[in-house]
Amino acid sequence: MSERGARAVESPDDAINWRQTSDGVTIYDEENPDAWIHAAFEAGTPPERRLFMICRDCGAVFAQRSKPGRATACGDCGTVYEHGRE
């Protein structure tokens, strides 16, 4: 059994700007309104086609099973990333 504990990580600035939409996320560049992509989450998408979460604390990589909520937790080290998005 794992002895992991959860801990929150706060970053002074986000490396990637994104906003949650009704069906997924939009990733964008604040300085260039033409630079953006939208990724929709669809049930049943195979893992190799899903978006991935990369833990900044331990480097673990996970295929996202659903669209991000208010926080994301690393399945390996337990670090919790508060998104603060609406």
N, C-alpha and C positions, 0 to 999 in steps of 0.2 A: 504494500500500500504506500502511496506517495505521502511525503511529509511536507508538501508544498503549502505555502501560505499566500494569501492575496496581499498585494501592496499596490498603491496607486502611484502612477508616474505622471508628472506634469512636465511638459516641455515649454520652454520660454517662448518659442515660436514654432508654428506648424511648418514642416518642410513641404507639405502638400496641402493645397486648398481644396476642400471638397464640401459638397452639401448633399444632404439626403433628400431624395425625391420619393414620390409615392411608390415607385417600383424599383428603386436602386440608388445609385449615387452618380453625381456629376463631379468630375475632377477638372479644375480650371486654373488658369494663370491670371492673377489679378491685373497684371500689367498689359495683357493682350486678350481682349474680349473674343478674338477669333480662335484662341487656343483652349479647347475644352474637349472632353470626351464624356459620354454617358454610358454607364454600364448598368444594365437591368438584371435583376435577380429573377431567375425562373426555376420553379420547382422541378426537380429531376435532372438538372444540368450535371453532366459528368464532372468529377473533380478536376480533370485537366482543363476544363473550360470555365471554372469558377474564378472569382477574384480571390486574391490571397492576402492574408495578414502576415506580416513579418514582425516579430517581437524585437523591439529596439534593445531590450534588456539582455535576452539570451540568444537571439538570432533564430529562434524556431520559426518555421513556415507552416501555415495552415490554410487549406482551402476554406473559404467562407461558405457556410451552409445557408445563411440568411443575410439580409441586409443589415448593416450596422445599426445598433440602437444608441443609447446614451453612453455606453461603455463597451469595451471589448476586453476580454480576459485571455491571457496566454494559457494554452492548455499544458505547457511544460513547466514554466516557472511560477505561474499564478499572478504575474504582474497584470494590473488592471489599468487600462487606458481610458480616461474620461474624455469623451468627445466634445461635450458641451455644444452639440449641434441641435437644431430644432427641425 
